[in-house]
């Protein structure tokens, strides 16, 4: 029986969650192959006028360049494992009726080595992602708390999802305009987690 999608609709928020979208065997194989085919680096971002190291490792591939937090990622060939995953995501989004302007033509990967690694509150709202960005997030390894909060009203309750072990989360519609998300540090003992975020990138 294939995993069933769960749609979550709130004011300004449109999500689709598919638990265990990847089987346990596929997840383990993908984690191992990513370590073999990717070069993980620690990037830096400019915050409050100074350069600081990102609290995680990153890698990427894409048909087109992509810029976030003033960090420019050049176009880079797709490894076969990520190309295959991209094709699967295109099939899933077509079935769900979630459309992208240019297909998933860029993938940014984040590797969280432990609970000390994190991602602060932000939105994926760069101009080249269009008016209604579609982000396909695939989580591998230990589950972590993925948090979302509304920018529209403090009376709208935040949301938290434990994501890992092959889960797929799709964010679409006006989500990136009205909500922000984060993966905050935790004191709980956590093993490595890899998050793959596929994006549809146009031109500035």
C-alpha positions, 0 to 999 in steps of 0.5 A: 500500500503506497503512502497516503498524502495528508493535505494541511490547509491554514490561512495563507498555508498550503502543505502536503505531507507524505509519511515514509514516501521513501522506503527504509531500504531506499532511504538508507541506500540514498544516504550512502550514495549521497555521501559518495557522490556529493561534496559537503561544504560549510557555507557562510552567510552575512548576518548583522554585518558580519560573515558567519559559518552556517550551522550545517553542511550543504551541497547542491545541484541544478540546471540553473544557478540559485541565490539565497542569503546572498550566497550564489550557487552555480549550476551543477550537474545532477548525480544519477541518484538525485536525477532519479529522485527528481523524476519521481517528484515530478510524477508525484506533484503531477498526480497531486495537481501541484504545478511548478513553473519550470519543474524542479530544476535545482536541489539544495541539500542540508546535512545536520550532523547533530542536534547542534546544527540548525536552520533559523526562521526564514522564508524561501521567497527569492524572486526567482522562485516566482509568486507562489514557490513550490518547495519539495522537501525530502528528509532522510535520517533522524527525525527533527522538529520542523516548525512553521509560524504565521506572519499574518496573525499571532492568533494563528497557531504555529505548527510542528512536524517531526520529519525524517526517515523518508518523509516528503513535505510539499509547500506551495501556494502562498505559504512562503509569503505568509508563513516562515519555517525553521529547524531549531537546535535541540538538546536531544541526542540526534544522529545525522539528518539530510534534507533535500529541498527541490525548487523551481527556479526562474530568472531574476 
